[in-house]
Amino acid sequence: LIVKNYVRYILLYDQQQAPFTYLNGEQKVRHTLSAPKVGDVLFYGYIDRLDRQGDTLRVIDYKTGKAQMEYRDMEHIFDRKENQDKALQTMLYCWLLEQDKPQLLRNTAHIAPHIYPVRSMAKADEVQTLVHQKGNTDFVWNEEVKAEFIEGLSTLLRELFDPAVPFMPTAVGKRCEHCAFASLCK
């Protein structure tokens, strides 16, 4: 019954967003990033849904939990004390899609990261799905955003791979509640 309601909410929201063209679901994307002082790091993932609305390719990730759509700046996206992991994931998908599947970008002026917070979609006329910088509701993935994202990702990788920086569990205990690795690091 719960899943049935989630599907209904999504369909009602999509009805308001029409017209759009569904392109693909569970789209696998992968690409290697060469980060200074780290080397090559392979990223991959599965984009829940791709659709085209006008000349915008929407990268959509479904989330059953809370998801923050708005962020201050790219530093905020990579701040591990903040709850921006879902926005970061969706932006990562935009970058991976652009690198791995450029053929899908033909006839596309913009790529836009979206999160569908399915629990909140019962109020389809009130829900916001576009991941965007505070005050910029017309946000799109562009060269400037991409450059800032790659810089933030490279900085994060340098920290993760730096032997001088200890690998520690998060200081935000609430994140451990649903973590698959909570039993390992306690």
Salt bridges, closest charged atoms under 4 A:
ASP14 OD2 - ARG49 NH1 2.84
ASP51 OD2 - ARG49 NH2 2.72
ASP51 OD1 - ARG58 NE 2.72
ASP61 OD2 - LYS63 NZ 2.99
GLU70 OE2 - HIS132 NE2 3.32
GLU82 OE1 - HIS76 NE2 3.23
ASP85 OD2 - LYS86 NZ 3.70
GLU98 OE1 - LYS146 NZ 3.13
ASP100 OD2 - LYS101 NZ 3.56
GLU143 OE2 - LYS146 NZ 3.34
GLU151 OE2 - ARG158 NH2 3.57
GLU159 OE2 - ARG80 NH2 2.33
GLU177 OE1 - LYS174 NZ 3.98
